[in-house]
Amino acid sequence: MTTTLLELLPELLELLVFGLGSVGLSVAGLYIERFALATVESGHVKLGAWIGFMGVMAFYFAYLMSTDKFRPKLAAVRRRLAE
């Protein structure tokens, strides 16, 4: 049992990094979107739109990381633990 967990340790660390990265990008996207809204409310519409676009890109990368990296790695770890 312990050798199986030791063999899975790199995959579990990778899973942790992808999960934290996805959450971190989502939180950053929320902060950027909030800042974009405040910028638009202060009268700088073009700048606020650009910042809003950057927030959407942060959400997009968080989505890609969670669907392309996290979910397949989670499925692989579950398969290895089920064996």
N, C-alpha and C positions, 0 to 999 in steps of 0.2 A: 504494500500500500504506500509506504513512504517513498519507494523508488518511483512509483507512478506519479506521485505529487512532485517529486524533484524533477522528473522529466517534463512535467507540465508547467513548471515554474516560468520558463521563458515565454510560453504562450499566455499564461495568466498575466504576466507583466505587460505583454503587448496588448492584451485585452484591456487592462487597466489604463494604459496610456491612451488607447483609442477612445475609451469611454470618457476619461477626463478631458481629452482634447475636444470631443464633441460637446460636452457640457460647457467647457470654457469658451468655445466659439459661440455657443448659444447665448451665454451670459454677456459676452462682448457685443453680440448683435443687439441684444436688448438695450444695453447701455448706449450704443451708437445710435440706435433708433430714437431713444429718448432725447439724446443730445441733438439729433436732427430736428425733432419736433420743436425743441426749445429754440433752435436757430431759426426755423421758419416763423415761429411766433414773434421773434424779435425783429422780423422784417427782412431777413436775408434769405429770400426764397431760393435763389439759385444755389447758394452754398448749402442750404438745408437739404435741397434735393440731391446734391452730390453726396453729402454725408449719409442721407437716407439710402442711397444706392450702395454705399460701402457697408451699411448695416445689413442690407439684403444679401450682399455677397458673403458676409460672415455667416448668416443663416444658411445660405446655400452650401458653403463649405462644411458647416456642422452637419447638415443633412447628408452630404456625400460621405463624410467620414463615418457617420453612424450606419449608413446603408451599405457602403462599399467595403468598409474595413471591419467595423465592430460586429455586425450581425453574422457575417461568414466566420469570423474568428470565434464568436460565441458558439455557433453551431459545431465547429470543429472541436472545441473544448468539451462541449456536452457529449459528442460522439466518443471522444477519448475517455471520458469519465464513465460512460455507460459500458465500455468494454470490460 
